[in-house]
């Protein structure tokens, strides 16, 4: 396998893993916020505890900002995967053309040798 194709496949797999991690993080964040809201709405935690816990996890961003961040990153990774696929196809096509050209040259040389053989010995 062509080294550049191998590198592109590795890169594509890294983006796939990044998407899986981001989707899992987004899912965990959503579950955390839903759980926290449930605790707050049922009176198990105070408003202050709600803000303290959410700030510990979210930092200075809101849950909506984190969701948007994950969605944007997932979209970015998807676009990079599409790019890798396109580059792999182009590289594979180029390799095929090189192989076909080599086979054609060998075939022409063989035909020329046959013609020379026929001319010399007939």
C-alpha positions as CSV (number, residue, x, y, z in Angstrom):
1,X,0.0,0.0,0.0
2,X,1.2,3.5,-0.8
3,X,2.6,5.3,2.2
4,X,0.5,8.4,1.6
5,X,-2.7,6.4,1.4
6,X,-1.7,4.6,4.7
7,X,-1.2,8.0,6.4
8,X,-4.5,9.2,5.1
9,X,-6.3,6.2,6.3
10,X,-4.7,6.6,9.8
11,X,-5.8,10.2,9.8
12,X,-9.3,9.3,8.8
13,X,-9.5,6.8,11.6
14,X,-8.2,9.4,14.1
15,X,-11.1,11.8,13.0
16,X,-13.6,8.9,13.4
17,X,-12.3,8.3,17.0
18,X,-12.5,12.1,17.7
19,X,-16.2,12.1,16.5
20,X,-17.0,9.1,18.8
21,X,-15.4,10.8,21.8
22,X,-17.1,14.1,21.0
23,X,-20.5,12.4,20.6
24,X,-20.0,10.6,23.9
25,X,-18.9,13.8,25.7
26,X,-21.9,15.6,24.3
27,X,-24.2,12.8,25.4
28,X,-22.6,12.8,28.9
29,X,-23.0,16.6,29.2
30,X,-26.7,16.4,28.2
31,X,-27.3,13.6,30.8
32,X,-25.5,15.6,33.5
33,X,-27.4,18.8,32.8
34,X,-30.7,16.8,32.7
35,X,-29.9,15.1,36.0
36,X,-28.9,18.3,37.6
37,X,-32.1,20.0,36.4
38,X,-34.1,17.1,37.7
39,X,-32.4,17.4,41.1
40,X,-33.1,21.2,41.2
41,X,-36.7,20.9,40.0
42,X,-37.5,18.2,42.6
43,X,-36.0,20.3,45.4
44,X,-33.1,17.9,46.1
45,X,-30.5,20.7,45.5
46,X,-30.7,24.5,45.9
47,X,-30.3,27.0,43.2
48,X,-26.8,27.8,44.5
49,X,-25.8,24.1,44.4
50,X,-27.2,23.8,40.9
51,X,-25.0,26.7,39.7
52,X,-22.0,25.5,41.7
53,X,-22.2,22.0,40.2
54,X,-22.9,23.2,36.7
55,X,-20.1,25.7,36.8
56,X,-17.7,23.0,38.0
57,X,-18.5,21.0,34.9
58,X,-19.2,23.7,32.3
59,X,-16.6,26.3,33.3
60,X,-17.4,29.6,31.8
61,X,-19.5,28.2,29.0
62,X,-23.2,27.4,29.0
63,X,-24.4,23.9,28.2
64,X,-25.7,25.3,24.9
65,X,-22.3,26.6,24.1
66,X,-20.7,23.2,24.8
67,X,-23.3,21.5,22.7
68,X,-22.6,23.9,19.8
69,X,-18.9,23.4,20.3
70,X,-19.3,19.6,20.0
71,X,-21.6,19.9,17.0
72,X,-19.1,22.2,15.2
73,X,-16.2,19.9,16.1
74,X,-18.1,16.8,14.8
75,X,-18.9,18.7,11.6
76,X,-15.3,19.6,11.2
77,X,-14.1,16.0,11.7
78,X,-16.8,14.9,9.2
79,X,-15.4,17.3,6.6
80,X,-11.9,16.1,7.2
81,X,-13.0,12.5,6.8
82,X,-14.6,13.4,3.4
83,X,-11.4,15.2,2.4
84,X,-9.3,12.1,3.4
85,X,-11.7,9.9,1.4
86,X,-11.3,12.2,-1.7
87,X,-7.5,12.2,-1.4
88,X,-7.4,8.4,-1.0
89,X,-9.5,8.0,-4.1
90,X,-7.3,10.4,-6.1
91,X,-4.1,8.7,-4.9
92,X,-5.5,5.3,-5.6
93,X,-6.6,6.4,-9.1
94,X,-3.1,7.9,-9.7
95,X,-1.5,4.7,-8.6
96,X,-3.7,2.7,-11.0
97,X,-2.8,5.0,-13.9
98,X,0.9,4.6,-13.1
99,X,0.5,0.8,-13.1
100,X,-1.5,0.8,-16.3
101,X,1.1,3.0,-18.0
102,X,3.9,0.6,-16.9
103,X,2.0,-2.4,-18.2
104,X,1.4,-0.6,-21.5
105,X,5.1,0.1,-21.8
106,X,6.0,-3.5,-21.1
107,X,3.4,-4.7,-23.6
108,X,4.8,-2.3,-26.3
109,X,8.4,-3.5,-25.6
110,X,7.2,-7.1,-25.9
111,X,5.4,-6.4,-29.2
112,X,8.5,-4.7,-30.5
113,X,10.7,-7.6,-29.5
114,X,8.3,-10.0,-31.2
115,X,8.4,-7.9,-34.4
116,X,12.2,-7.7,-34.3
117,X,12.3,-11.5,-33.7
118,X,10.0,-12.1,-36.6
119,X,11.9,-9.8,-38.9
120,X,15.3,-11.3,-38.1
121,X,14.3,-14.9,-38.2
122,X,11.7,-15.0,-40.9
